Amino acid sequence: MKKALLTLSVFSILAFVSCKENASSKVKSDNVAEAAQRDEAGKQVPVMTFEKEEHDFGTIEQGTPQETIFKFTNTGNAPLIITSATSSCGCTVPDPPKDPIAPGEEGELLVKFNGSGQNQVTKTITVNANTEKGSEILRIKAFVNPKGAAPVGPVSK
């Protein structure tokens, strides 16, 4: 028991003596400035602000192609890069801008809908970008009447 206690004491003294160096003397001031710049740049993010997040095509006839444009502004303080835009269904095709959108600039996202389905139809478009949230959700909707049928449902807008 005494041997174990003596060994533990020796290791404790060695650890205490070896940690005597001043760690702050090893910090390079160039690295501190570089880290501060990197941290500040990390705080700059783009923000997508849409004029509208939902579009209603109203009452349409089945199979009638529709299009709408979702306009947005980069209200953040870094370039906005849209990495992808996908829809909840193959009947809806989003076409996002390919180039980065600078802070304060506007962009447009074209969405095409082939008019498939029946009755009330709602589709979502997920826009993945380098924003803080990482993605934005847009919606389109329509009341689709069968081809050749008398109009039913809400009045067209």
Sine and cosine of phi, psi and omega as CSV:
sin_phi,cos_phi,sin_psi,cos_psi,sin_omega,cos_omega
0.00,0.00,-0.67,0.74,0.01,-1.00
-0.91,0.42,-0.57,0.82,-0.01,-1.00
-0.91,0.41,-0.67,0.75,0.00,-1.00
-0.91,0.40,-0.66,0.75,0.02,-1.00
-0.91,0.42,-0.65,0.76,0.03,-1.00
-0.90,0.43,-0.68,0.73,0.01,-1.00
-0.90,0.44,-0.70,0.72,0.03,-1.00
-0.89,0.46,-0.63,0.78,0.02,-1.00
-0.91,0.41,-0.67,0.74,0.00,-1.00
-0.89,0.45,-0.72,0.70,0.02,-1.00
-0.89,0.45,-0.61,0.79,0.01,-1.00
-0.91,0.42,-0.67,0.74,0.00,-1.00
-0.92,0.40,-0.67,0.74,0.03,-1.00
-0.88,0.47,-0.68,0.73,0.00,-1.00
-0.91,0.42,-0.66,0.76,-0.02,-1.00
-0.91,0.41,-0.67,0.74,-0.02,-1.00
-0.95,0.32,-0.64,0.77,-0.05,-1.00
-0.95,0.31,-0.37,0.93,0.00,-1.00
-1.00,-0.03,0.28,0.96,-0.09,-1.00
-0.96,0.27,-0.33,0.94,-0.03,-1.00
-0.88,0.48,0.49,-0.87,0.02,-1.00
-1.00,0.04,0.93,-0.36,-0.07,-1.00
-0.92,0.40,-0.52,0.85,-0.04,-1.00
-0.93,0.38,-0.36,0.93,0.03,-1.00
-0.96,0.29,-0.29,0.96,0.00,-1.00
-1.00,0.04,-0.19,0.98,-0.03,-1.00
-0.97,0.23,0.78,-0.62,0.02,-1.00
-1.00,-0.03,0.74,-0.67,-0.05,-1.00
-0.91,0.41,-0.50,0.87,0.05,-1.00
-0.89,0.47,-0.66,0.75,0.00,-1.00
-0.92,0.40,-0.57,0.82,0.01,-1.00
-0.91,0.41,-0.70,0.71,0.00,-1.00
-0.91,0.42,-0.66,0.75,0.02,-1.00
-0.89,0.45,-0.66,0.75,0.02,-1.00
-0.92,0.40,-0.60,0.80,0.02,-1.00
-0.91,0.41,-0.65,0.76,0.05,-1.00
-0.90,0.43,-0.68,0.73,0.00,-1.00
-0.89,0.45,-0.66,0.75,0.02,-1.00
-0.91,0.42,-0.64,0.77,0.02,-1.00
-0.92,0.40,-0.65,0.76,0.03,-1.00
-0.91,0.41,-0.53,0.85,0.01,-1.00
-0.93,0.37,-0.36,0.93,0.01,-1.00
-0.99,0.17,-0.27,0.96,-0.02,-1.00
-1.00,0.08,0.88,-0.48,0.00,-1.00
-0.70,-0.71,0.52,-0.86,0.09,-1.00
-0.98,0.20,0.40,-0.92,0.04,-1.00
-0.72,-0.69,0.82,-0.57,0.04,-1.00
-1.00,0.00,0.88,-0.47,0.06,-1.00
-0.90,-0.43,0.92,-0.39,-0.06,-1.00
-1.00,-0.01,0.56,-0.83,0.13,-0.99
-0.91,0.40,-0.62,0.78,0.07,-1.00
-0.53,-0.85,0.50,-0.87,0.01,-1.00
-0.93,-0.36,-0.01,1.00,0.03,-1.00
-0.59,-0.81,0.63,-0.77,0.06,-1.00
-0.79,-0.62,0.73,-0.68,0.02,-1.00
-0.94,-0.33,0.89,-0.46,0.04,-1.00
-0.98,0.22,-0.17,0.99,-0.03,-1.00
0.98,0.20,-0.55,-0.84,0.01,-1.00
-1.00,-0.05,0.81,-0.58,0.00,-1.00
-0.77,-0.64,0.31,-0.95,0.07,-1.00
-1.00,0.02,0.64,-0.77,-0.02,-1.00
-0.80,0.60,0.71,-0.70,0.03,-1.00
1.00,0.08,0.01,1.00,0.01,-1.00
-1.00,0.05,0.92,-0.40,-0.01,-1.00
-0.89,0.46,0.60,-0.80,0.00,-1.00
-0.76,-0.65,0.45,-0.89,0.08,-1.00
-0.65,-0.76,0.51,-0.86,0.15,-0.99
-0.54,-0.84,0.35,-0.94,0.04,-1.00
-0.86,-0.50,0.79,-0.61,0.12,-0.99
-0.99,-0.13,0.92,-0.38,0.02,-1.00
-1.00,-0.02,0.62,-0.78,-0.01,-1.00
-0.59,-0.81,0.30,-0.95,0.05,-1.00
-0.79,-0.61,0.64,-0.77,0.12,-0.99
-0.99,0.11,0.99,-0.15,-0.02,-1.00
-1.00,-0.04,0.15,0.99,0.03,-1.00
-1.00,0.04,-0.26,-0.97,-0.04,-1.00
-0.84,-0.54,0.45,0.89,0.06,-1.00
-0.55,-0.83,0.40,-0.91,0.02,-1.00
-0.87,0.50,0.67,-0.74,0.00,-1.00
-1.00,-0.06,0.81,-0.59,0.03,-1.00
-0.85,-0.53,0.89,-0.45,0.05,-1.00
-1.00,0.04,0.88,-0.47,-0.05,-1.00
-1.00,0.05,-0.52,0.86,0.06,-1.00
-0.25,-0.97,0.35,-0.94,0.11,-0.99
-0.63,-0.77,0.86,-0.52,-0.04,-1.00
-0.79,-0.61,0.39,-0.92,0.01,-1.00
-0.90,-0.44,0.22,-0.97,-0.03,-1.00
-0.98,0.20,-0.06,1.00,-0.08,-1.00
-0.42,-0.91,0.50,-0.87,0.03,-1.00
-0.93,0.36,-0.21,0.98,0.00,-1.00
-0.98,0.19,-0.13,0.99,-0.03,-1.00
-0.85,-0.53,0.81,-0.58,-0.07,-1.00
-0.83,-0.55,0.93,-0.37,0.07,-1.00
-1.00,0.06,0.56,-0.83,0.03,-1.00
-0.77,-0.64,1.00,-0.02,-0.05,-1.00
-0.99,0.17,0.31,-0.95,0.10,-1.00
-0.91,0.40,0.57,-0.82,-0.04,-1.00
-1.00,0.02,-0.50,0.86,-0.07,-1.00
-1.00,0.02,0.46,-0.89,0.07,-1.00
-0.88,0.48,0.52,-0.85,0.03,-1.00
-0.96,-0.29,0.89,-0.46,-0.03,-1.00
-0.93,0.36,0.39,-0.92,0.07,-1.00
-0.82,0.57,0.73,-0.68,-0.01,-1.00
1.00,0.05,-0.21,0.98,-0.02,-1.00
-1.00,0.05,0.34,-0.94,0.01,-1.00
-0.96,-0.29,0.39,-0.92,0.06,-1.00
-0.60,-0.80,0.22,-0.98,0.00,-1.00
-0.74,-0.67,0.62,-0.78,0.07,-1.00
-0.88,-0.48,0.94,-0.35,0.01,-1.00
-0.99,0.13,0.73,-0.68,0.04,-1.00
-0.82,-0.58,0.81,-0.59,0.02,-1.00
-0.94,-0.35,0.70,-0.71,0.00,-1.00
-0.80,-0.60,0.77,-0.63,-0.10,-1.00
-1.00,0.09,0.06,1.00,0.08,-1.00
0.98,0.22,0.37,0.93,0.01,-1.00
-0.99,0.14,0.24,-0.97,0.01,-1.00
0.99,-0.16,-0.05,-1.00,0.04,-1.00
-0.58,-0.82,0.48,-0.88,-0.01,-1.00
0.89,0.46,-0.55,-0.84,-0.04,-1.00
-0.96,0.26,0.82,-0.57,-0.02,-1.00
-0.83,-0.57,0.74,-0.67,0.07,-1.00
-0.76,-0.65,0.75,-0.66,0.01,-1.00
-0.82,-0.58,0.52,-0.85,0.04,-1.00
-0.92,-0.40,0.53,-0.85,0.07,-1.00
-0.85,-0.53,0.82,-0.58,0.03,-1.00
-0.97,-0.24,0.86,-0.52,0.00,-1.00
-0.96,-0.28,0.92,-0.40,0.03,-1.00
-1.00,-0.08,0.79,-0.62,-0.05,-1.00
-0.51,-0.86,0.08,-1.00,-0.02,-1.00
-1.00,0.06,0.60,0.80,0.06,-1.00
-0.99,0.13,0.14,-0.99,0.00,-1.00
-0.89,0.45,-0.64,0.77,0.03,-1.00
-0.96,0.28,-0.50,0.86,0.01,-1.00
1.00,-0.04,-0.44,0.90,0.04,-1.00
-0.43,-0.90,0.43,-0.90,0.04,-1.00
-0.81,-0.59,0.55,-0.83,-0.01,-1.00
-0.92,-0.40,0.80,-0.60,0.08,-1.00
-0.89,-0.46,0.38,-0.93,-0.01,-1.00
-0.72,-0.70,0.57,-0.82,0.20,-0.98
-0.82,-0.57,0.50,-0.87,0.06,-1.00
-0.54,-0.84,0.37,-0.93,0.02,-1.00
-0.33,-0.94,0.39,-0.92,0.18,-0.98
-0.97,-0.24,0.91,-0.41,-0.12,-0.99
-0.98,-0.19,0.89,-0.45,0.08,-1.00
-1.00,0.02,0.59,-0.81,0.06,-1.00
-0.86,0.51,0.53,-0.85,-0.03,-1.00
-0.84,0.54,0.76,-0.65,0.07,-1.00
0.98,0.18,-0.05,1.00,-0.01,-1.00
-0.99,0.10,0.40,-0.92,0.08,-1.00
-0.91,0.42,0.62,-0.78,-0.01,-1.00
-0.83,0.55,0.72,-0.69,0.06,-1.00
-0.73,-0.69,0.42,-0.91,0.10,-1.00
0.99,-0.14,-0.24,-0.97,-0.08,-1.00
-0.90,0.44,0.42,-0.91,0.02,-1.00
-0.96,0.29,0.65,-0.76,0.00,-1.00
-0.88,0.48,0.54,-0.84,0.04,-1.00
-1.00,-0.10,0.00,0.00,0.00,0.00
